[in-house]
Structures are given as structure tokens and as C-alpha cells.
Amino acid sequence: MKTIWLVGASEGIGRALAIELGKDENNFLILSARSEERLAELSTQIQSKNQSIVLDVSDNSSVAKAWESIKSTGNAVDTIIYCAGYYKPMSSKNIDIQEIEKMIDVNLSGAIRVLKKPIPEFINKKAGHIVLIGSIAGYRGLPNSIGYGASKSGLIHFGENLRCELAQYGIKVQVINPGFVKTRLTDLNNFSMPSIISAEDAAKYILKAMNRNSFESRFPFAFANTLKLISKLPYQLYFKMLGSLLRDRL
Ligand SMILES: NC(=O)c1ccc[n+]([C@@H]2O[C@H](COP(=O)([O-])OP(=O)(O)OC[C@H]3O[C@@H](n4cnc5c(N)ncnc54)[C@H](OP(=O)(O)O)[C@@H]3O)[C@@H](O)[C@H]2O)c1
């Protein structure tokens, strides 16, 4: 039996991932998010054994309480998937500091809060699997992603820190970067989103990536790989290529 703690399970990609992971009866799922009601509803949709633990990743004491609650049941967590996220489209014309702080708090600091306690335990037992759901918006600067892009870039960087330090203990660290996925977050966008996919398809991509050993994965392949490729270019070429790619879309 594998115990998987999925943080950000109540909606969107996390919800679809919970349902997909629940198709394997060898998985025991611990489902976390703020909405108790949504988690309870999700639990009824999941085939494998599962448990819900409400937590707010932006609150240190809530995260600590959730971890204590997991420990008190005697469950040894094998895999942690950090899928909690917050997004507000933001351009240089409508900067909102509070929203930026919230994005950084949920998308980056929240991941660090959640992983702080489990990491020493993974090190002690020389095993564990950490999956961070990032975004292709974290590769390089993109329009309309002030705050969000920085938070995801920071999350990718955090994943790199962990990968460098934890591989020696046999701990697998992965960052999986989605392109556009139809959820309540992308419903806020008023621009056309290339290659947008459903949360169910995103969940399938994530499961496949988790079964591989690569540190970083992205999807959907054509769009995400194009962005990855151009993100490797020198600035002058990067901004030129990005301009042509996004022309008429913004
Ligand atoms: N949709 C996309 O196109 C896209 C693209 C790239 C990356 N991503 C990333 O994929 C992840 C999932 O996004 P999504 O589109 O599925 O968004 P979503 O539908 O809004 O789901 C976000 C999840 O995070 C949880 N969450 C938010 N704030 C939280 C908090 N303070 N404490 C605990 N849980 C919290 C939400 O649950 P509660 O509200 O119940 O707390 C929900 O379960 C995010 O990291 C997002 O940045 C999404």
C-alpha cells in the first residue's frame, strides 16, 4: 500500500488527479485543501481508501496540525504531491500587492511549509517522493503573469534545491509544469489560451510523469516544449520569439 498526500485536492487538477490515483486500490490517499465540503464530496468519488485533512497552506499552525494529524493515524507518507495554487492574471497596468503576496504565499511558501516536517523523515528512512506542480509560466517572464510567474519560478528553484540535496538519500524530487488547463483559475483569463486541455487529461499527464524518473516534465507536449525551448534562448531572441508566438493572442 502506498500512502500519497495530495495537497490542493479539492478542485481542478488536484481533484482530477485524486480520482485518477484512486483507481489504483494500492494507493491510500490523504486529501488536503481548505474546503471541507469539497473534500467530503470528492471522497465519495474515489475508489481507493482515503482520508481528508483540511489545511490552509498559508497558515503555519494549520500545516503543522495537519502533519500531526497524519502522524497520529500511524500512516507513513510515501509521496507528497503539492498541487495547491492561486492565480490572478496581472499585468504591469493593474499591479495588486496583496494578490501578489497571496500567490507567493500559496504557490511557493506554502510548498516549503508543507514539506518542512516530512523532509527530515524522508531523509531518515532514505525514501520518499516529492512532486511539485509548477507551471510553464515559471520558466521565463511572460505577459499577464506578474506575481504568478515569480511564484512558480521560485517553486521550480525550490524543487532544484531539493533535488540537489535529497537524491543522495534515495528521495525522488520532481517538478511537473502544466501549460493551460481548464479550471476555475484559467476561467479568469480573458485571452485565448493555446493548447488548453481538461483537468482529467492533465491528471493523466501528471501520473505518467510521476512514473518516470525525470526531474522536470511539462505538458501538453507541443506547446510546453516550444515554450521550454525558447526559454533557453538569449534574451533578445527570447523576447522576439515570444512576441511571434503570442501575437494576436493577448
Ligand atoms: N489551470 C492551469 O492552467 C494551470 C497551469 C499551470 C499550473 N497550474 C497549477 O496547478 C495547480 C492546480 O491548479 P488548478 O488550476 O487546478 O486550480 P484550482 O482549480 O483553483 O485548484 C487549486 C487547489 O489548491 C487549493 N488551495 C488553494 N489555496 C489553498 C490554501 N491556502 N490552502 C490549501 N489549499 C489551497 C484549492 O483548494 P481550496 O480552495 O479548497 O483550499 C484547490 O484544491 C496550481 O498549483 C496551479 O498553479 C495550473
The ligand as an SDF file (V2000), in Angstrom:
LIG
                    3D

 48 52  0  0  0  0  0  0  0  0999 V2000
   -5.0170   25.5950  -14.5620 N   0  0  0  0  0  0  0  0  0  0  0  0
   -3.8870   25.8270  -15.2280 C   0  0  0  0  0  0  0  0  0  0  0  0
   -3.8960   26.1770  -16.4320 O   0  0  0  0  0  0  0  0  0  0  0  0
   -2.5670   25.6350  -14.5660 C   0  0  0  0  0  0  0  0  0  0  0  0
   -1.4150   25.7810  -15.3460 C   0  0  0  0  0  0  0  0  0  0  0  0
   -0.1740   25.6210  -14.7580 C   0  0  0  0  0  0  0  0  0  0  0  0
   -0.0880   25.2980  -13.4270 C   0  0  0  0  0  0  0  0  0  0  0  0
   -1.2150   25.1600  -12.6770 N   0  0  0  0  0  0  0  0  0  0  0  0
   -1.0550   24.8400  -11.2690 C   0  0  0  0  0  0  0  0  0  0  0  0
   -1.7490   23.6440  -10.9800 O   0  0  0  0  0  0  0  0  0  0  0  0
   -2.1670   23.6740   -9.6060 C   0  0  0  0  0  0  0  0  0  0  0  0
   -3.6720   23.4200   -9.5310 C   0  0  0  0  0  0  0  0  0  0  0  0
   -4.3140   24.4930  -10.2050 O   0  0  0  0  0  0  0  0  0  0  0  0
   -5.8310   24.4070  -10.7030 P   0  0  0  0  0  0  0  0  0  0  0  0
   -5.8820   25.1230  -11.9940 O   0  0  0  0  0  0  0  0  0  0  0  0
   -6.3390   23.0470  -10.5850 O   0  0  0  0  0  0  0  0  0  0  0  0
   -6.5080   25.3820   -9.6190 O   0  0  0  0  0  0  0  0  0  0  0  0
   -7.8330   25.2370   -8.7420 P   0  0  0  0  0  0  0  0  0  0  0  0
   -8.8790   24.5450   -9.5050 O   0  0  0  0  0  0  0  0  0  0  0  0
   -8.1220   26.5910   -8.2060 O   0  0  0  0  0  0  0  0  0  0  0  0
   -7.3210   24.3010   -7.5390 O   0  0  0  0  0  0  0  0  0  0  0  0
   -6.3860   24.8080   -6.6250 C   0  0  0  0  0  0  0  0  0  0  0  0
   -6.3400   23.8860   -5.4300 C   0  0  0  0  0  0  0  0  0  0  0  0
   -5.4790   24.4770   -4.4490 O   0  0  0  0  0  0  0  0  0  0  0  0
   -6.1760   24.5320   -3.1980 C   0  0  0  0  0  0  0  0  0  0  0  0
   -5.7390   25.6900   -2.4350 N   0  0  0  0  0  0  0  0  0  0  0  0
   -5.7120   26.9910   -2.8250 C   0  0  0  0  0  0  0  0  0  0  0  0
   -5.3100   27.7660   -1.8090 N   0  0  0  0  0  0  0  0  0  0  0  0
   -5.0780   26.9280   -0.7530 C   0  0  0  0  0  0  0  0  0  0  0  0
   -4.6530   27.1460    0.5940 C   0  0  0  0  0  0  0  0  0  0  0  0
   -4.3820   28.3670    1.0610 N   0  0  0  0  0  0  0  0  0  0  0  0
   -4.5160   26.0640    1.3920 N   0  0  0  0  0  0  0  0  0  0  0  0
   -4.7910   24.8230    0.9280 C   0  0  0  0  0  0  0  0  0  0  0  0
   -5.1970   24.5550   -0.3300 N   0  0  0  0  0  0  0  0  0  0  0  0
   -5.3420   25.6190   -1.1510 C   0  0  0  0  0  0  0  0  0  0  0  0
   -7.6480   24.6460   -3.5830 C   0  0  0  0  0  0  0  0  0  0  0  0
   -8.4960   24.1970   -2.5570 O   0  0  0  0  0  0  0  0  0  0  0  0
   -9.3370   25.1180   -1.5660 P   0  0  0  0  0  0  0  0  0  0  0  0
   -9.8020   26.3040   -2.3210 O   0  0  0  0  0  0  0  0  0  0  0  0
  -10.4430   24.1930   -1.0900 O   0  0  0  0  0  0  0  0  0  0  0  0
   -8.3910   25.4320   -0.4580 O   0  0  0  0  0  0  0  0  0  0  0  0
   -7.7060   23.7030   -4.7670 C   0  0  0  0  0  0  0  0  0  0  0  0
   -7.8470   22.3810   -4.3300 O   0  0  0  0  0  0  0  0  0  0  0  0
   -1.7770   25.0410   -9.0780 C   0  0  0  0  0  0  0  0  0  0  0  0
   -0.5120   24.9670   -8.4410 O   0  0  0  0  0  0  0  0  0  0  0  0
   -1.6410   25.8830  -10.3310 C   0  0  0  0  0  0  0  0  0  0  0  0
   -0.7850   26.9720  -10.1690 O   0  0  0  0  0  0  0  0  0  0  0  0
   -2.4530   25.3200  -13.2110 C   0  0  0  0  0  0  0  0  0  0  0  0
  1  2  1  0
  2  3  2  0
  2  4  1  0
  4  5  1  0
  4 48  2  0
  5  6  2  0
  6  7  1  0
  7  8  2  0
  8  9  1  0
  8 48  1  0
  9 10  1  0
  9 46  1  0
 10 11  1  0
 11 12  1  0
 11 44  1  0
 12 13  1  0
 13 14  1  0
 14 15  2  0
 14 16  1  0
 14 17  1  0
 17 18  1  0
 18 19  2  0
 18 20  1  0
 18 21  1  0
 21 22  1  0
 22 23  1  0
 23 24  1  0
 23 42  1  0
 24 25  1  0
 25 26  1  0
 25 36  1  0
 26 27  1  0
 26 35  1  0
 27 28  2  0
 28 29  1  0
 29 30  1  0
 29 35  2  0
 30 31  1  0
 30 32  2  0
 32 33  1  0
 33 34  2  0
 34 35  1  0
 36 37  1  0
 36 42  1  0
 37 38  1  0
 38 39  2  0
 38 40  1  0
 38 41  1  0
 42 43  1  0
 44 45  1  0
 44 46  1  0
 46 47  1  0
M  CHG  2   8   1  16  -1
M  END
$$$$
